[in-house]
Amino acid sequence: MMFFRRRKPLRGGGKKPEPRGGEVGLKSYDERMDEITQWNIEHTDILGILRREIKEERLISWSNALHIGARKVLKKPEHVRRTPDYDALRDLDQFIANQRIKLLGNPSMRDARGIEKVDPLSVCIVCGIRTLQREKGLPGAMNILKLKLLERYLG
């Protein structure tokens, strides 16, 4: 009895077929975030809006808190005492929620793209914050996973 069959060689010198460019799961999370960020920056007015709304000190405090790690800051028992990092993340969460409401009627936001079952306006705001952080060279770049943590622990 034969359990194994001899495989025929693949065409093209035995090389495996190349994956198609559009297949899901081939890009890293950061690459996907970079693509959606680029789309939202190019197709909406989010950067101009956020530049008017966010002072540099506020952006720095958010970035520092995110650099420490949203999960780490929010799960600490001392968060009840409101550490500066906890307050910064709470401020960031409230800013995104309030900004989302303000942007509902903005015509340029109709082109905003979402990701991972998250509202496109919230994603667009995250993309704008992420871009501002990169422009300033700040650590702890904002992303959708961090937004979900904020919503989970603060919402």
N, C-alpha and C positions, 0 to 999 in steps of 0.2 A: 504494500500500500504506500502510495506517495502522498505526503502531506504538503509538500511545497511545490509550487509550480515555478518554472523558470520564467523570469520576467523578460519581456522584450525590451531591448534598449530604446530609450527615448529618442525622438528625432532631434536633430541639431547637435549631435555629438555627445549625447547622454546628459546634457544640462537639464536641470529642472526648469519648468516654465516660470517666467518672471511673474510676480504678483501684479495684478492690475492696480493702477494708481488710486482708484476710487474705493478700494476695499476698506471696510471699517476695521479699526484696530491696528492699522499699520503706522499711525502717527502717535507720537507721545502726547500726553496731556498738555504739556507746555506748547508743543507745536500747534495743537488744536486751539489753545487759548490765544496764541500769537495770531493765527489766521482770523479768528473771530474778532479779535481786538483790531486788527488792521481793517477788516471790513467795516466795523462800527465807526472807526475813526474817519475812514474815507467817505462813508455814506450818511453820516449824521453830523450835527453840530455839537456833539457832546464835549469835545475839548474846549471850545470857546465858552460853553456854559459852565463847565467845571472850573475853568481858570478864573471866572468871575466869582464863583461861589466858595472856593476853597482857598483859605490863606495858607501860606507855606508852613507856618508853625503847626497848623492842624494836620496837614499832610505828613509832616515829619513825625508827629505823635502817633498817627495811625500806622505809619510804616514801621516805627520802632516796636509797637505792640504786635504787629503782624510778624515781625522778624523773630520775636521771642516765640511766637506760635499761638494762634488763636485758641487751640484746644488746651494748651498748657495754661494760658492765662485764665480761661473761662472755667476750667475744672479745679483750680486751686481752691482750697477751703477759705483762704484769706480773701477771696473775691467778694465776700460779704462785706468786708471792710473797705471795699472799693479802692484797689490799688490804681495808680495812674494808668497802667496798661489796661486794666479792666475798664476804666472810665473812657479811655481812648477807643476801645473796641465798641463800647456801648454808643459812643458818639458817632462812630463810623456806621454802625447799624441803623441808627436813627437818621443819619444823613441820607443814606441810600433809600430808606423808606420814604422820607419826606421829599427827596429829589424825584423819586419815581412818580409821586402824586403830581408834582409840578410839571413833569414832562409829558403827562398823559395827553395834553392838548397841543404839544409842540409838533408841527407838521413834519419836521425833519426826523422825528423819532419813529415815523411809520416804517422807515427802512432798517431799523435796528434789528439785529439778529440775536437770537437766544442760543443757548446750548444746554444740554443735559436737563431738559424739562424745567428750565428756569425761565421766568418771564423775560422777554427780550429787553424791556426797559431797564430792569435790574442788571442784566448782563451788560448792556451798553454803558451803564454807570460804572460798573466794575472795570470794564475795558478802558474807560476814560481815566479812572483813578490809577490803573495799572500803567497807562502811558505817562501820566504825570509823574509817577514814581520813577519810571525809567529815565525820563528827561532830567530829573534832579539827581539821579544816581542813588536813590534810596533803597534800602534793603526791604525784604518782606513783601514782595510784589503781591498785590491783591489778585485773587482768582475766585472762581465759582465755588470751589471746595471750601474756601474760607468764608465766603458769603453764606453757604449752607450751615456752617458751624455757628456763625453769628445768629442766623435765624433760629437755629435749634436751641441754643443756650440763652439767647436774649429775647426771642420772640414770644 
